[in-house]
Amino acid sequence: MIVTGAGQIGMAIARRVGYGMKVVLGDKSLEHAKAIAETMNQAGFDVVPVEMDLSSRDSICRLIAQAQTYGEITKLVNAAGVSPSQAPIEAILRVDLYGTAVLLEEVGKVIRAGGAGVTISSQSGWRMPALTPEQDELLATTPTEQLLELDMLQPENIQDTLHAYQIAKRCNEKRVMAQSVTWGERGARLNAIAPGIIVTPLAIDEFNGPRGAFYKNMFAKCPAGRPGTADEVANVAELLLGEKGAFITGSTFLMDGGATASYFYGPLKP
């Protein structure tokens, strides 16, 4: 099992479905990956920490190659990424958009029959105005090494880091749809989860960032009236990665406490 992103969501999913498996945990910070691996190993899991940069195809391929030394890859959990308050536009596009596309493509070449993957998207992409069918297809099917050359992804066409994050997450979900077809040829499945505000260190950065008041207002006025937890994301991942989700592929599951619904049809409407 490959897990990218040694954060709360990745760890929660790994704990839920990774028992009895070799878990290869990739993160840009090897020290952070080691800390998470130690916590999980002390709880009876078998986790190997690996330094991995999601913005680099070479780094992704090295992670996959190391995972393959333990056997065939049966599961992928991609929980790596950066947020609008953590990185500039170019880095968000390079990591969240391009890197995720490369990861899904490369794992799709080797995933075992019966395997499954999930990538963590975001509710944020659901609030962005609809793209044209042509733009959606470009995000879904453009060869990965040409993605960042698309006109819509040029810095002059990106308003700010939030817009970059939104379009990156929209791209993630379109790539999942297209890649699920390729994964299906190997007898494997691929889906995305689009969480709302989940309390993690990344989210706390957002709460304390320039859009903190916006996020706090969002979860206060969504139907659930609160932010979510990483374990609740793991509930959905457990379905998507397991036998009970065998007929689900190419889908994105929006789980945001109703924030998107409120944004369009409730008190969060702009």
QUIFEN-V373801 format. One line per field, one symbol per residue. phi: phi as a letter, one per 20 degrees, with the letter a starting at -180 (. if undefined). psi: psi as a letter, one per 20 degrees, with the letter a starting at -180 (. if undefined). burial: # if it has 24 or more other C-alpha atoms within 12 Angstrom, else .. Layout:
BEGIN
phi: ???
psi: ???
burial: ???
END
This chain:
BEGIN
phi: .ecdnedffgffffffcefmcededdbfefffffffffgfffdnecddecfbdfedfffffffffffffepfedbccddeqcdgedbfgfffffefeffffffffffffcgfgnfbccceeaggffefggefgffgffffcgggfdgfeggfdfgfddfafffffffffffgfffgffffffgffemdcbbccdfefdfbgfffgfgeefdgffffffffdegfmafecfffffgffgffedffdfddbmdcdeccmnfffffecbfeff
psi: ppppnlagggggghhhijqjqpooopqhohgghhgggggghijjrnpoppppoiipgggghhgghghiiiaqphqpoojqrqrhiiqrgghghhfhfgggggghgghhiipqpirqqqqocqhhiiiqqqrqhggghghhipphiigiiqgijqhijpgahggggghghggghhhggghhgghhhjkrqprqpnqboporhghhgghjahkghgghhghhjqhhjrrrqhhhhhgghgghiahikijoqjqpoonkjjggghhhjbiip.
burial: ##################..########...###.##..##...#############.###.##.##....################.########################.##############........#.#####.#..##.#.##.......########################..##############.##..##.......##.##.##....################..#..################....#..
END
